[in-house]
Amino acid sequence: MFFPPPTGIDDVEAAFGPLQARTTTPLPNDYVAGQIDTVVVMEYDRGVSVSIYKVTGGWEFLFQAEVTGPGLLRNDLFDIGSSWADVVAAFGVPQGRTDGDPYYQCGRCDVEEPVFFGIVDDLIAGILITYYLD
């Protein structure tokens, strides 16, 4: 419902085109002693930032997408710039707040992890979509 879930770096590049910025950060693997994996953050002028966890010599996993530009969400219910009331009408009262931002534990939103909404003047300013990564 929210965001086309790419499966890796090539999918993100194919979906959004030329990058504005790309950052790579080494990260120790939680399960393989001594293995260093990589977090790749890909930022685009269109108002989207995608974070991919890349296992050394293996898989790539989407684990976060931040959307701040209109027209990038896959739904007819609301978009960036829409009224916060549109979200509440679609999903009901938020399940909680973190640092003041409302969130939904959103299995019904095509993701199983929390989806956070940045609200400014009762309008959706940004959406942080998180994906399960173990």
C-alpha positions in Angstrom: 0.0 0.0 0.0 2.7 2.5 0.9 5.9 2.1 -1.1 7.0 -0.3 -3.8 9.2 -2.7 -1.8 12.4 -3.1 -3.8 14.5 -6.1 -3.0 17.9 -4.6 -3.4 20.1 -1.8 -4.6 19.6 -2.5 -8.3 15.8 -2.4 -7.8 16.0 1.0 -6.1 18.2 2.5 -8.9 15.8 1.1 -11.5 12.7 2.6 -9.7 14.1 6.0 -8.9 16.8 6.8 -11.4 20.0 8.8 -10.7 21.0 9.3 -7.1 21.4 12.6 -5.3 23.6 11.0 -2.7 24.7 7.5 -1.6 26.2 6.7 1.8 27.7 3.4 2.9 28.4 2.5 6.5 30.1 -0.7 7.7 28.2 -2.6 10.4 29.2 -5.7 12.3 27.0 -8.7 11.4 25.0 -9.8 14.5 25.3 -13.5 13.7 28.7 -14.0 12.1 31.7 -13.1 14.3 34.2 -10.9 12.4 31.9 -10.3 9.4 31.3 -6.7 8.4 28.2 -5.9 6.4 27.1 -2.6 4.9 24.2 -0.2 5.3 23.6 1.6 2.0 21.5 4.8 2.1 20.3 6.0 -1.3 18.8 9.5 -1.4 16.8 11.0 -4.3 15.7 14.6 -5.2 12.2 13.3 -5.6 11.8 13.1 -1.8 12.7 9.6 -1.0 15.6 8.0 1.0 16.0 4.2 1.0 18.2 2.2 3.3 19.4 -1.3 2.3 21.2 -3.8 4.5 23.8 -5.6 2.4 25.2 -8.8 3.8 28.9 -9.3 2.7 28.9 -11.8 -0.1 25.1 -12.3 0.1 21.7 -10.8 0.2 20.4 -7.2 0.2 17.4 -6.3 2.4 15.3 -3.2 2.4 14.9 -2.1 6.0 13.7 1.5 5.8 12.2 4.0 3.4 11.6 7.7 4.2 9.2 9.5 1.9 8.9 13.3 1.9 7.9 13.9 -1.7 4.4 13.6 -3.2 3.4 10.9 -5.8 5.6 8.1 -4.5 3.1 6.2 -2.4 1.1 3.3 -3.7 -2.3 4.1 -2.4 -5.4 6.2 -3.1 -6.1 7.1 0.5 -3.5 9.8 1.2 -0.1 11.3 0.1 2.5 13.7 1.3 0.7 17.0 1.8 -2.6 15.3 2.6 -4.5 16.0 5.7 -3.6 13.9 8.8 -7.4 13.3 9.1 -7.2 11.2 5.9 -4.8 8.8 7.6 -7.0 8.5 10.7 -10.0 7.9 8.5 -8.2 5.1 6.8 -6.4 3.4 9.8 -8.1 4.7 12.9 -6.4 6.2 15.9 -2.6 5.7 15.9 -1.3 2.9 18.0 1.3 5.0 19.6 3.7 7.9 19.3 7.5 8.1 19.3 9.2 11.5 19.8 5.7 13.0 19.1 5.3 11.2 15.8 2.2 9.0 15.5 2.8 5.4 14.2 0.8 2.4 13.2 2.0 -1.2 13.6 1.0 -1.7 10.1 0.6 -5.3 9.0 -2.4 -4.1 7.0 -0.2 -1.6 5.1 2.0 -4.2 3.3 4.7 -4.0 5.9 4.9 -5.7 9.3 6.9 -3.1 11.1 5.9 0.3 12.3 5.1 3.1 9.9 5.8 6.6 11.4 4.1 9.8 10.2 5.7 13.3 10.4 2.8 15.7 10.8 3.2 19.5 10.4 0.1 21.8 10.7 -2.2 18.7 10.5 -0.6 17.8 7.1 1.5 14.7 6.3 5.1 16.0 5.9 6.8 12.6 5.8 6.4 8.9 6.3 9.1 6.6 7.6 8.3 3.0 6.6 10.3 0.3 8.5 10.7 -3.3 7.4 11.5 -6.4 9.4 15.2 -7.1 9.5 16.7 -9.8 11.8 
